[in-house]
Amino acid sequence: ELETGRVSVFEDLNDDGDYDDPDEIEPIISQIPSYNTLTQYGTGHDEVGGAGDIVWLDDERLLLTRDDPSEGYVADGSTSGINVVELDIESGLGRNLVVRNSTMNALAWDRAAETLYVVESGANRLSAATTDGEIRVVAEFPDLERGQQAVPAGVAIDPTTGDVLVALFSGQIGDYFGSVLSFWPGDAKVVRVDPATGRQTDAITGLTTAVDVAVDESGNLFVVELTSTWPSARMPRDFDLFDPDAAPDPGGYARSAGSVTLYPADGGEPVVLANQLDQPTNITLSDDALYISLGQGTPGRTVSGPTGSAPIIGELHRIALDAPEAP
């Protein structure tokens, strides 16, 4: 376990379209515990956990998902290390707003209803919380087509309908030969959930590792797929993630095979806005542009991909929606 997680504010002070200058990056929270699922749980994947998603409210409060398995589960099934933390940026004071017994992957804030929607991947459910910390389960997601768990990974609110959109990543599955696959291509999807009744309907199907979703004011959907091809071989449990001489390994998911796709609200043909991305995980829609985080995995570790071997680099890409093109 490391305390390398942080939250930073990026500001393009010189209007050059990027945030490369040192004075354009301001860390506001640091030393957030992080961990790797390979070493913590023997998952066969190079996946980093810890701080997962943030929502910045109009009154300068920051809501942050935090997953710290080192604190352990207690007898009543809850843990103080899996929570949504509320932080006041000006004072630096914080509190646990929500505490759950399963990893919370993503947040969405409904400003009109003052409600926070949370997806819990470990419990396959969508929950809603108030600013007072009261929480209720909105919906539980059933197993997918081949019996694998749904694994909700991303959430957004459709302003045109009030529905909550949830990206279902899909979980591991046994194949016809008795092996365990990380996922089955085409089984992931995005579902609509009525926040009042919990009723679920399919919005987009046929996806692979749907990891996040966003929606604009017109109801157009943007979906991120971590990878769009078959899973790579699982990593040995004793793989040394920090060994500079270790053989390149994709880490359980094929590298440089992620994508961002636009699904028009009018039902028109989907438009691929970016592809061959290196394991994108989160997407944010702001000021007529999409911001996508890339480079899931242990920073600096050498990975193998379709264009050869290279170190993992965490990056943030921007796609302008007035003239979308791959970054």
C-alpha positions in Angstrom: 0.0 0.0 0.0 1.2 3.5 -0.9 0.0 7.0 0.0 0.5 8.4 -3.5 -3.0 9.5 -4.4 -3.8 13.1 -4.8 -6.4 15.6 -6.2 -5.1 18.5 -8.2 -6.6 21.6 -9.9 -5.4 22.3 -13.5 -5.7 25.8 -14.9 -4.6 26.8 -18.4 -3.1 30.2 -17.3 -1.3 30.9 -20.7 -4.2 29.7 -22.9 -2.0 27.4 -24.9 -4.4 24.5 -24.6 -2.5 22.4 -22.1 -1.5 22.3 -18.5 2.2 21.5 -18.9 3.7 24.4 -16.9 4.4 23.8 -13.2 2.3 26.8 -12.1 -0.8 25.5 -13.9 -1.0 22.5 -11.6 -2.0 22.9 -7.9 -2.3 19.8 -5.7 -5.0 20.4 -3.1 -5.2 17.0 -1.5 -2.2 14.6 -1.2 -1.1 11.4 0.5 -4.4 9.6 -0.3 -3.9 5.8 0.3 -3.7 3.7 -2.8 -3.3 0.0 -3.5 -3.0 -2.5 -6.3 -5.6 -5.2 -6.8 -2.9 -7.7 -8.0 -1.0 -7.6 -4.7 -4.0 -7.0 -2.5 -6.4 -9.6 -3.9 -4.5 -11.6 -6.5 -6.8 -10.5 -9.2 -4.4 -11.1 -12.1 -4.8 -7.4 -13.1 -2.6 -4.4 -12.7 -5.4 -2.1 -11.4 -4.8 0.8 -9.0 -7.4 1.6 -6.3 -7.8 4.3 -3.8 -9.3 7.7 -4.8 -11.8 6.9 -7.5 -14.0 9.8 -8.5 -14.7 13.4 -7.4 -17.6 15.9 -7.5 -16.9 19.6 -6.9 -20.0 21.4 -5.6 -20.9 25.0 -6.2 -20.2 25.9 -2.5 -16.5 24.7 -2.8 -17.1 21.4 -1.1 -15.4 18.4 -2.7 -16.8 14.9 -2.6 -14.3 12.1 -3.1 -14.6 8.3 -3.2 -12.0 6.6 -1.1 -11.2 2.9 -1.0 -8.6 1.7 1.6 -8.7 -2.0 2.2 -5.8 -1.9 4.7 -8.3 -0.9 7.4 -10.1 -4.2 7.0 -13.7 -5.2 7.2 -15.3 -5.4 10.7 -17.9 -7.7 12.1 -21.0 -5.7 11.0 -19.9 -5.8 7.4 -18.9 -2.2 7.1 -15.5 -0.6 6.9 -14.3 3.0 7.7 -11.9 2.8 4.8 -14.5 2.6 2.0 -16.3 5.9 1.9 -17.2 9.1 0.3 -15.3 12.0 2.0 -16.7 15.5 2.0 -14.0 18.2 2.1 -14.2 21.9 2.5 -11.5 23.3 0.2 -11.1 26.6 2.1 -10.8 25.2 5.6 -9.3 21.8 4.8 -11.8 20.2 7.1 -13.5 16.9 6.1 -15.8 14.2 7.2 -17.1 10.8 6.0 -20.3 11.5 4.2 -21.0 7.9 3.2 -19.5 4.7 4.5 -20.2 1.4 2.7 -19.0 -2.1 2.7 -18.2 -2.3 -1.1 -16.0 -0.2 -3.4 -17.7 2.9 -4.7 -16.5 3.6 -8.3 -18.2 6.8 -9.4 -20.3 9.7 -8.3 -22.9 12.0 -10.0 -24.5 15.0 -8.4 -28.1 16.0 -9.1 -28.0 19.7 -8.4 -31.8 20.2 -8.5 -32.6 17.3 -6.1 -29.4 17.9 -4.0 -28.8 14.1 -4.3 -25.5 12.3 -4.8 -25.7 9.1 -6.8 -23.1 6.4 -6.1 -22.3 3.2 -7.9 -21.0 0.3 -5.8 -19.1 -2.2 -7.9 -18.6 -4.8 -5.2 -22.4 -4.9 -4.4 -23.7 -4.3 -8.0 -26.0 -1.5 -6.9 -26.8 2.1 -7.3 -27.4 4.2 -4.2 -28.5 7.8 -3.5 -27.2 9.9 -0.6 -28.2 13.3 0.8 -25.8 16.0 2.0 -26.7 14.8 5.5 -25.2 11.4 4.7 -28.6 9.5 4.6 -28.3 6.8 2.0 -30.7 4.5 0.2 -30.4 1.7 -2.4 -32.0 2.8 -5.6 -31.4 -0.3 -7.7 -29.5 -3.6 -7.7 -28.1 -4.8 -11.0 -28.7 -8.5 -12.0 -26.1 -10.7 -13.6 -25.4 -10.2 -17.2 -26.1 -12.4 -20.2 -23.5 -15.1 -19.4 -23.9 -15.0 -15.7 -21.1 -12.6 -14.8 -21.7 -9.9 -12.3 -22.7 -6.5 -13.7 -19.9 -4.4 -11.9 -21.3 -0.8 -12.2 -18.3 1.5 -13.0 -19.7 4.9 -14.2 -22.7 7.0 -13.5 -24.3 10.2 -15.0 -27.6 12.0 -14.8 -29.6 12.6 -18.0 -30.9 16.2 -17.7 -33.5 15.6 -20.4 -35.3 12.8 -18.5 -33.9 12.7 -14.9 -32.8 9.2 -15.4 -29.6 7.9 -13.9 -27.3 6.3 -16.5 -25.0 3.6 -15.3 -22.1 1.9 -17.2 -22.0 -1.8 -16.4 -18.4 -2.9 -16.9 -19.1 -6.7 -16.6 -17.2 -9.2 -14.4 -15.2 -12.3 -14.9 -16.6 -15.3 -16.6 -15.6 -19.0 -17.2 -15.1 -19.8 -20.9 -15.9 -22.9 -22.8 -12.5 -24.5 -22.0 -12.8 -24.0 -18.2 -10.5 -20.9 -18.0 -11.5 -17.7 -16.2 -11.7 -14.7 -18.5 -11.7 -11.2 -17.1 -14.7 -10.3 -19.2 -16.6 -11.4 -22.3 -16.5 -8.8 -25.2 -19.9 -7.4 -26.1 -21.5 -8.1 -22.8 -21.1 -4.7 -21.1 -23.8 -2.1 -21.4 -25.2 1.2 -20.2 -28.6 1.1 -18.5 -31.1 3.8 -17.5 -32.5 3.8 -14.0 -35.6 5.6 -12.8 -34.3 7.1 -9.5 -37.8 7.1 -8.0 -38.7 3.4 -8.8 -35.3 1.8 -9.5 -36.7 0.4 -12.8 -34.0 -0.4 -15.3 -33.9 -0.4 -19.1 -31.1 -0.9 -21.5 -29.8 2.3 -23.1 -26.7 0.9 -25.0 -25.8 -2.8 -25.4 -23.0 -4.7 -27.1 -20.2 -2.8 -25.3 -16.9 -4.1 -24.0 -15.7 -3.0 -20.5 -17.9 0.1 -20.3 -16.1 2.0 -17.6 -17.8 5.4 -17.6 -20.6 7.4 -19.2 -21.4 11.1 -19.6 -24.4 13.0 -21.0 -24.8 16.5 -22.4 -27.8 18.9 -22.1 -29.4 17.5 -25.3 -29.2 13.9 -24.0 -26.3 12.7 -26.2 -24.4 9.9 -24.5 -20.6 9.5 -24.4 -19.3 6.1 -23.4 -15.8 5.1 -22.4 -14.6 1.5 -23.0 -11.4 0.6 -21.1 -10.5 -1.9 -23.8 -12.5 -3.2 -26.8 -10.9 -6.5 -27.5 -10.4 -9.9 -25.8 -8.7 -9.9 -22.4 -5.0 -10.6 -22.2 -3.5 -13.3 -20.0 -3.8 -12.7 -16.3 -0.7 -11.7 -14.4 1.1 -14.0 -12.0 0.2 -13.1 -8.4 3.9 -12.7 -7.5 4.6 -10.4 -10.4 6.8 -7.5 -9.2 5.0 -4.4 -10.4 8.0 -2.2 -9.5 10.8 -4.3 -11.0 12.4 -2.2 -13.8 13.7 -5.4 -15.4 10.3 -7.3 -15.4 9.1 -8.5 -18.8 6.5 -6.2 -20.4 3.0 -7.3 -19.5 -0.3 -5.7 -20.5 -1.7 -6.3 -17.0 -4.8 -8.4 -17.7 -6.4 -6.0 -20.2 -5.2 -5.3 -23.7 -3.4 -1.9 -23.9 -4.1 0.9 -26.4 -7.5 -0.6 -27.3 -9.8 1.8 -25.4 -12.3 4.2 -27.0 -14.8 7.0 -26.5 -18.0 6.9 -28.5 -20.9 9.4 -29.0 -24.4 7.9 -29.1 -26.7 10.7 -30.5 -29.9 11.4 -28.5 -31.9 11.1 -31.8 -30.9 7.5 -32.3 -28.4 8.2 -35.1 -25.4 6.2 -35.8 -22.7 6.1 -33.1 -19.6 8.2 -33.7 -16.2 7.0 -32.4 -14.6 10.2 -31.1 -11.3 8.5 -30.0 -9.9 5.0 -30.3 -6.6 3.2 -29.5 -6.6 4.9 -26.2 -4.4 3.4 -23.4 -6.9 2.1 -20.9 -9.1 5.2 -20.4 -11.1 5.1 -17.1 -12.9 8.4 -16.4 -14.7 11.0 -18.5 -15.9 14.5 -17.7 -17.9 16.8 -19.9 -17.2 20.5 -19.4 -17.4 23.7 -21.6 -18.2 21.8 -24.8 -15.3 19.4 -24.4 -14.6 15.9 -23.1 -11.8 15.2 -20.7 -10.6 11.6 -20.5 -8.1 10.1 -18.1 -5.7 7.5 -19.5 -3.1 5.1 -18.3 -4.7 2.8 -15.8 -2.1 0.7 -13.9 1.2 1.1 -12.0 2.9 4.3 -13.2 6.2 3.7 -15.1 5.7 -0.1 -15.4 6.6 -1.3 -18.9 3.6 -2.8 -20.7 3.2 -4.5 -24.1 0.8 -3.2 -26.6 0.0 -3.2 -30.3 2.8 -0.8 -31.1 5.4 -2.4 -28.9 6.5 -1.9 -25.3 6.3 1.4 -23.4 5.9 2.6 -19.8 2.5 3.4 -18.4 2.0 7.2 -18.3 -1.0 8.8 -16.7 -2.5 11.4 -19.1 -5.5 13.7 -19.5 -6.8 14.1 -23.0 -9.3 16.7 -24.3 -11.7 16.3 -27.2 -13.4 19.5 -28.4 -17.0 18.6 -29.3 -17.4 21.4 -31.9 -14.9 19.5 -34.0 -14.3 16.1 -32.4 -11.3 14.2 -33.3 -8.9 11.7 -31.6 -6.3 13.5 -29.5 
